């Protein structure tokens, strides 16, 4: 497969975009700019998870998040999980 070149500006423009991931409504809330860029999705359903503070004590409920790589490390093309979000045309 062909290697993909991604401009980080284009990825940053995806922040706030609403997507459907595995049948759940999500919103892109952050971009990780590592050697393999990734997006952070926050679930918009009312299900929450308990978040621990810096001392490991759980005090609040927050929407769950998931991290998806943008590029597949082995093939160099879009990662299948990212491709399933149907955002590649925006890059």
Secondary structure, 3 states (H helix, E strand, C coil): CCCCCCCHHHHHCCCCCEEEECCEEEEEEEEECCCCCEEEEEECCCCEEEEECCCCCEEEEEECEEEEECECCCCCCECHHHHCCCCHHHC
